[in-house]
Every structure is written in structure tokens, then in C-alpha cells.
Amino acid sequence: VTGEAAGDTAWFISGILPTPLGQAEWLVRNQAKLARPPDLFLILPMVGGCNPEGLYRDLKRLCDSLGDEFETCFVVYMRDSTLREVYCRLVRESKRVMGIKIGTSVDDVRPVCEALSGSSSVVWGIGDISTQAARLGTRGHTSGTALMCIRAGDEINNAQRRGDFAASERIEADLRELE
């Protein structure tokens, strides 16, 4: 219903949790067959401990095989800085993984942007207070605050795209308490 309502006026992104992997594959397959399938699948963060090399192998296989089969792409959501290199490698080595949503800290922005050399999207994933991350190279941000303050979220994004970080910070000052 969401995809059909969005039509061609917005990107439709579906979040999937890759545990267990078979269930994630089932979900992507079923959503990819919808009348209006998602434009991207956001692979939600792994929880608990994991083997980084196994995570890389399994996510690459999932994204490459389903991406090729359904002509779709993925974004990975990084919530653990110890997996930064794994996610960067995944983006660099899979034509189906388009970027990283950073949900850790601003300290990860520069290393991720440098590792991806501007060839992929790096999105800030910790709300509207995003100007510092934008200055370091992120493109856009996800936001829960924007659900309540739609215009403010839009104005922050527009200011950042113009490179007017001072204007973005002025708007953020009004939202800081809501974060």
C-alpha cells in the first residue's frame, strides 16, 4: 500500500532485518514482486555478536543474487563501528549495495566517506542534527523528527544541499530538544 501510494513521487525504501537470512530472502522476494516494489532495501543493523567475514560473505551473496534477480539495490545500516570496514568493503565490491547509512557517531563519517571515495552514498542515520556529518561528506539524513516537523526537516536538507551549513545549524538549534 505504501509503495502504491508513493507511486513515482517518492523513493520507497523497505527495511529488512537479515536474521535469519532465509527469512530476509523471503521478504525481499515477496516485496520485489509487488505491483510497486521498493526502490531500495535497507539492511537493518545486525544485533549481537557476529563473524565479520561471515557477515560480509552472507550479505554480499544476498545482495548480489537478489539484486540481480530482481534488478534492485540495497543500503546497509551501520550501527557498530567495528563493522565499518566490512560494510565499506561490501559497498565497494558489490554492484548492488549502493551505500551506507551511518547510525554510530560522526567519528565514522570521514573514514567511511574516504573509503568509498565519493562513489557511493553515505547517509546520516541519527536524526536531524546532521550538519556536522554533512560537512564531512554525508548526503542526506534519515529522520524521526521530520515526522513531527516536516518543514524543518526539509529546510535542513535543502540548506545542506546548497552548502549553507550555517542556515542548517540555525534550524537544528530549534530541534535539538526534540532529538
C-alpha positions in Angstrom: 0.0 0.0 0.0 2.8 2.4 0.9 4.6 1.7 -2.4 1.4 2.3 -4.4 0.7 5.5 -2.5 4.2 6.8 -3.2 4.0 5.9 -6.8 6.7 7.8 -8.7 6.6 10.8 -6.4 8.9 9.4 -3.8 11.5 6.7 -3.2 10.1 3.7 -1.4 12.6 2.0 0.9 11.9 -1.2 2.8 13.9 -2.1 5.9 14.8 -5.7 6.3 16.5 -7.5 9.2 18.8 -10.2 7.8 18.3 -12.6 10.7 17.5 -15.3 9.8 18.9 -14.9 6.4 16.4 -17.2 4.8 13.5 -15.1 6.1 15.1 -11.9 4.8 15.4 -13.5 1.4 11.8 -14.5 1.5 10.8 -10.9 2.4 12.8 -9.4 -0.4 11.5 -11.9 -2.9 7.9 -11.2 -1.9 8.2 -7.4 -1.9 10.1 -7.4 -5.2 7.1 -8.9 -6.8 4.6 -6.3 -5.6 2.9 -4.0 -8.1 5.1 -1.2 -6.8 8.2 -2.8 -5.3 10.6 -0.9 -3.1 13.3 1.2 -4.9 15.8 0.1 -2.3 16.1 -2.3 0.6 17.7 -1.0 3.8 19.5 -3.9 5.5 18.9 -3.1 9.2 21.7 -3.5 11.7 23.0 -6.8 12.9 22.4 -7.3 16.6 24.7 -9.2 19.0 28.0 -10.7 18.1 28.9 -11.8 14.6 31.8 -13.0 12.5 32.7 -10.0 10.3 33.9 -12.2 7.4 30.8 -14.4 7.6 28.6 -11.3 7.6 30.4 -9.9 4.6 30.1 -13.2 2.7 26.4 -13.7 3.5 25.3 -10.1 2.9 27.2 -10.0 -0.4 25.6 -13.2 -1.6 22.2 -12.0 -0.5 22.5 -8.6 -2.2 24.2 -9.8 -5.4 21.8 -12.7 -6.0 18.6 -11.0 -5.2 19.7 -7.7 -6.7 20.5 -9.4 -10.0 17.3 -11.5 -10.0 15.0 -8.5 -9.2 17.1 -5.6 -10.5 17.1 -4.0 -7.1 19.6 -2.4 -4.8 20.5 -2.3 -1.1 21.8 0.1 1.5 23.4 -1.2 4.7 22.7 0.4 8.1 25.9 0.5 10.2 25.2 0.6 14.0 28.5 -0.9 15.1 31.8 0.9 14.3 33.7 -2.4 14.5 31.9 -3.4 11.3 32.9 -0.2 9.4 35.5 -1.9 7.2 33.2 -4.8 6.4 30.4 -2.5 5.3 32.8 -0.3 3.2 34.2 -3.4 1.6 30.7 -4.7 0.8 29.7 -1.4 -0.8 33.0 -1.3 -2.9 32.7 -4.9 -4.0 29.0 -5.3 -4.7 27.3 -3.5 -7.6 24.0 -4.0 -5.7 25.0 -2.3 -2.5 24.6 1.5 -3.1 25.8 3.0 0.2 25.9 3.1 4.0 23.5 4.7 6.5 25.7 5.7 9.4 24.0 5.2 12.8 27.0 5.2 15.0 28.7 8.6 15.5 30.1 11.4 13.5 33.6 9.9 14.1 32.7 7.3 11.4 31.7 9.8 8.7 35.1 10.8 7.4 36.6 7.3 7.3 33.5 5.9 5.5 33.4 8.7 3.0 37.1 8.4 2.3 36.9 4.6 2.0 34.1 4.9 -0.5 35.8 7.8 -2.4 32.5 9.6 -3.2 31.4 6.7 -5.5 28.6 5.7 -3.2 26.1 7.3 -0.9 26.8 7.9 2.7 23.7 8.9 4.6 23.5 10.2 8.2 21.1 8.0 10.3 20.9 9.7 13.6 18.2 12.2 13.2 18.0 15.8 12.1 21.1 17.1 13.9 23.1 16.3 10.9 25.1 19.3 9.8 28.4 18.2 11.2 28.0 14.9 9.3 27.0 16.8 6.2 30.1 18.9 6.4 32.2 15.7 6.5 30.5 14.3 3.4 27.2 12.6 4.1 24.4 13.2 1.6 21.0 13.5 3.3 19.8 12.1 6.6 17.0 9.9 7.9 14.8 11.5 10.5 12.2 10.7 13.0 11.9 14.3 14.0 10.9 15.2 10.4 7.7 13.2 11.0 6.7 15.9 13.5 8.4 18.9 12.0 8.2 18.2 8.2 9.1 21.7 7.1 12.1 22.0 9.4 13.5 18.6 8.2 13.0 19.6 4.6 14.7 23.0 5.2 17.7 21.4 6.8 18.1 19.1 3.9 17.7 21.9 1.4 20.2 24.1 3.2 22.8 21.2 3.4 22.4 20.5 -0.3 23.1 24.2 -1.1 26.1 24.0 1.2 24.6 26.6 3.6 25.6 24.9 6.8 25.0 28.0 8.9 21.3 28.0 7.9 21.1 24.3 8.6 22.6 24.8 12.1 20.1 27.6 12.9 17.2 25.2 12.1 18.8 22.4 14.1 19.1 24.7 17.1 15.3 24.8 17.3 15.0 21.0 17.0 17.8 20.0 19.4 15.4 19.3 22.3 13.3 17.0 20.2 16.2 14.7 19.2 
